Amino acid sequence: MPDVAPVITVVVIAMVLKYVKVTQLLIIYGNLILFNYERFVDLRKHRNQMEKLSIQEEEAMQAIWQCNEGYIKDFLDAMTEPKPPYTTLASTVKNLERKQFVTSKKIGNSFRYKAAIKEEDYKKRFMSGFVNDYFENSYKNLVAFFAKDKKISASELKEIINLIENPKP
């Protein structure tokens, strides 16, 4: 019988460091095999970030948030032109469900969908990840970037300072 102690140690270390889920590990004859290597991600770096949505997924989420809950047709009606085909939107919403951004409830032969995450929470997490990835987790660097390229005026900066000094409840 092979010695499995090193394998168990690697599994425990991987779990502690949150590199992979236990379901992504397969132990055969004492060898550790990652059988889903393309999904291997260092989760320490992304633990406070949610999965980034594609433009198509974000557009679908905008319609879902606007409707609060509904069927694919409701979301399609809420979208602006050019609207995607029904089947494309249905596939996109299924992907959002798989990613746990929406939940569904079967009613008859149809599914009624509802956002599993609030729009405000998505924006906060997305911006937090964006600032972390592109501006070294510094909002000062973000504002400096826009100021340097003259994308933000002095009056807008004063408004931002006023919002910081006098936050609205």
One Martini backbone bead per residue (centre of mass of N, CA, C, O) as a GRO file, in nm:
protein
  169
    1MET     BB    1   0.096   0.037   0.024
    2PRO     BB    2   0.081   0.355  -0.014
    3ASP     BB    3   0.193   0.661   0.083
    4VAL     BB    4  -0.050   0.920   0.192
    5ALA     BB    5   0.065   1.156   0.360
    6PRO     BB    6   0.155   1.360   0.139
    7VAL     BB    7  -0.127   1.390   0.013
    8ILE     BB    8  -0.277   1.489   0.261
    9THR     BB    9  -0.102   1.737   0.302
   10VAL     BB   10  -0.171   1.873   0.031
   11VAL     BB   11  -0.475   1.888   0.076
   12VAL     BB   12  -0.466   2.060   0.332
   13ILE     BB   13  -0.308   2.295   0.216
   14ALA     BB   14  -0.507   2.361  -0.012
   15MET     BB   15  -0.745   2.421   0.179
   16VAL     BB   16  -0.614   2.643   0.347
   17LEU     BB   17  -0.529   2.818   0.084
   18LYS     BB   18  -0.763   2.795  -0.130
   19TYR     BB   19  -0.710   2.661  -0.419
   20VAL     BB   20  -0.907   2.413  -0.380
   21LYS     BB   21  -1.140   2.188  -0.408
   22VAL     BB   22  -1.203   1.873  -0.315
   23THR     BB   23  -1.363   1.800  -0.584
   24GLN     BB   24  -1.084   1.861  -0.759
   25LEU     BB   25  -0.979   1.598  -0.632
   26LEU     BB   26  -0.764   1.312  -0.708
   27ILE     BB   27  -0.693   0.989  -0.570
   28ILE     BB   28  -0.429   0.777  -0.705
   29TYR     BB   29  -0.211   0.579  -0.572
   30GLY     BB   30  -0.099   0.846  -0.407
   31ASN     BB   31  -0.183   1.051  -0.629
   32LEU     BB   32  -0.207   1.379  -0.731
   33ILE     BB   33  -0.497   1.497  -0.915
   34LEU     BB   34  -0.591   1.737  -1.145
   35PHE     BB   35  -0.905   1.718  -1.323
   36ASN     BB   36  -0.947   2.060  -1.330
   37TYR     BB   37  -0.719   2.269  -1.425
   38GLU     BB   38  -0.868   2.521  -1.561
   39ARG     BB   39  -1.004   2.581  -1.254
   40PHE     BB   40  -0.739   2.664  -1.135
   41VAL     BB   41  -0.732   2.874  -0.840
   42ASP     BB   42  -0.632   3.144  -0.657
   43LEU     BB   43  -0.849   3.233  -0.398
   44ARG     BB   44  -0.700   3.445  -0.231
   45LYS     BB   45  -0.720   3.677  -0.452
   46HIS     BB   46  -1.067   3.625  -0.487
   47ARG     BB   47  -1.245   3.611  -0.219
   48ASN     BB   48  -1.381   3.926  -0.253
   49GLN     BB   49  -1.456   3.832  -0.536
   50MET     BB   50  -1.642   3.817  -0.809
   51GLU     BB   51  -1.746   3.716  -1.085
   52LYS     BB   52  -1.708   3.820  -1.391
   53LEU     BB   53  -1.900   3.974  -1.623
   54SER     BB   54  -2.029   3.993  -1.906
   55ILE     BB   55  -2.191   4.202  -2.104
   56GLN     BB   56  -2.434   4.015  -2.145
   57GLU     BB   57  -2.477   3.956  -1.840
   58GLU     BB   58  -2.514   4.251  -1.749
   59GLU     BB   59  -2.764   4.307  -1.922
   60ALA     BB   60  -2.938   4.090  -1.791
   61MET     BB   61  -2.915   4.197  -1.499
   62GLN     BB   62  -3.048   4.468  -1.551
   63ALA     BB   63  -3.325   4.344  -1.622
   64ILE     BB   64  -3.366   4.188  -1.359
   65TRP     BB   65  -3.350   4.431  -1.167
   66GLN     BB   66  -3.583   4.587  -1.301
   67CYS     BB   67  -3.800   4.342  -1.252
   68ASN     BB   68  -3.681   4.155  -1.005
   69GLU     BB   69  -3.887   3.944  -1.151
   70GLY     BB   70  -3.906   3.661  -1.394
   71TYR     BB   71  -3.915   3.608  -1.724
   72ILE     BB   72  -3.757   3.609  -2.013
   73LYS     BB   73  -3.963   3.797  -2.153
   74ASP     BB   74  -3.943   4.026  -1.945
   75PHE     BB   75  -3.641   4.084  -1.996
   76LEU     BB   76  -3.662   4.140  -2.297
   77ASP     BB   77  -3.858   4.385  -2.267
   78ALA     BB   78  -3.642   4.554  -2.081
   79MET     BB   79  -3.468   4.574  -2.315
   80THR     BB   80  -3.264   4.716  -2.535
   81GLU     BB   81  -3.167   4.810  -2.824
   82PRO     BB   82  -3.042   4.537  -2.918
   83LYS     BB   83  -3.191   4.240  -2.894
   84PRO     BB   84  -3.173   3.938  -2.804
   85PRO     BB   85  -3.235   3.638  -2.842
   86TYR     BB   86  -3.415   3.434  -2.654
   87THR     BB   87  -3.206   3.195  -2.638
   88THR     BB   88  -2.968   3.367  -2.546
   89LEU     BB   89  -3.093   3.473  -2.286
   90ALA     BB   90  -3.150   3.197  -2.161
   91SER     BB   91  -2.851   3.111  -2.148
   92THR     BB   92  -2.751   3.347  -1.978
   93VAL     BB   93  -2.934   3.292  -1.731
   94LYS     BB   94  -2.824   3.009  -1.676
   95ASN     BB   95  -2.536   3.107  -1.618
   96LEU     BB   96  -2.619   3.288  -1.380
   97GLU     BB   97  -2.719   3.052  -1.212
   98ARG     BB   98  -2.453   2.894  -1.201
   99LYS     BB   99  -2.311   3.164  -1.068
  100GLN     BB  100  -2.528   3.279  -0.851
  101PHE     BB  101  -2.707   3.546  -0.950
  102VAL     BB  102  -2.951   3.346  -0.982
  103THR     BB  103  -3.281   3.229  -0.935
  104SER     BB  104  -3.515   2.950  -0.944
  105LYS     BB  105  -3.867   2.874  -1.036
  106LYS     BB  106  -4.087   2.631  -1.092
  107ILE     BB  107  -4.365   2.702  -1.325
  108GLY     BB  108  -4.457   2.454  -1.460
  109ASN     BB  109  -4.279   2.499  -1.771
  110SER     BB  110  -4.142   2.729  -1.612
  111PHE     BB  111  -3.915   2.995  -1.523
  112ARG     BB  112  -3.848   3.187  -1.236
  113TYR     BB  113  -3.660   3.479  -1.188
  114LYS     BB  114  -3.399   3.591  -0.950
  115ALA     BB  115  -3.207   3.783  -0.781
  116ALA     BB  116  -2.923   3.702  -0.562
  117ILE     BB  117  -2.816   3.996  -0.615
  118LYS     BB  118  -2.752   4.306  -0.558
  119GLU     BB  119  -2.662   4.573  -0.735
  120GLU     BB  120  -2.491   4.717  -0.517
  121ASP     BB  121  -2.311   4.471  -0.448
  122TYR     BB  122  -2.188   4.437  -0.725
  123LYS     BB  123  -2.059   4.715  -0.751
  124LYS     BB  124  -1.877   4.700  -0.504
  125ARG     BB  125  -1.717   4.444  -0.587
  126PHE     BB  126  -1.624   4.535  -0.863
  127MET     BB  127  -1.474   4.794  -0.776
  128SER     BB  128  -1.284   4.662  -0.580
  129GLY     BB  129  -1.145   4.481  -0.792
  130PHE     BB  130  -1.059   4.705  -0.986
  131VAL     BB  131  -0.882   4.867  -0.789
  132ASN     BB  132  -0.698   4.631  -0.717
  133ASP     BB  133  -0.597   4.551  -1.013
  134TYR     BB  134  -0.531   4.873  -1.130
  135PHE     BB  135  -0.472   5.054  -0.827
  136GLU     BB  136  -0.351   4.915  -0.570
  137ASN     BB  137  -0.599   4.968  -0.376
  138SER     BB  138  -0.637   5.286  -0.482
  139TYR     BB  139  -0.838   5.563  -0.496
  140LYS     BB  140  -0.627   5.776  -0.545
  141ASN     BB  141  -0.518   5.652  -0.810
  142LEU     BB  142  -0.783   5.672  -0.961
  143VAL     BB  143  -0.819   5.980  -0.949
  144ALA     BB  144  -0.539   6.052  -1.066
  145PHE     BB  145  -0.586   5.927  -1.341
  146PHE     BB  146  -0.822   6.122  -1.422
  147ALA     BB  147  -0.675   6.390  -1.369
  148LYS     BB  148  -0.435   6.354  -1.566
  149ASP     BB  149  -0.654   6.314  -1.819
  150LYS     BB  150  -0.891   6.516  -1.778
  151LYS     BB  151  -1.170   6.348  -1.665
  152ILE     BB  152  -1.156   6.552  -1.418
  153SER     BB  153  -1.263   6.808  -1.238
  154ALA     BB  154  -1.237   7.034  -0.989
  155SER     BB  155  -1.541   7.039  -0.922
  156GLU     BB  156  -1.568   6.731  -0.892
  157LEU     BB  157  -1.363   6.704  -0.663
  158LYS     BB  158  -1.520   6.884  -0.466
  159GLU     BB  159  -1.769   6.701  -0.457
  160ILE     BB  160  -1.623   6.456  -0.342
  161ILE     BB  161  -1.525   6.590  -0.084
  162ASN     BB  162  -1.809   6.661   0.016
  163LEU     BB  163  -1.909   6.364   0.035
  164ILE     BB  164  -1.696   6.282   0.246
  165GLU     BB  165  -1.753   6.508   0.465
  166ASN     BB  166  -2.089   6.478   0.378
  167PRO     BB  167  -2.258   6.228   0.439
  168LYS     BB  168  -2.522   6.040   0.342
  169PRO     BB  169  -2.758   5.824   0.494
   0.00000   0.00000   0.00000
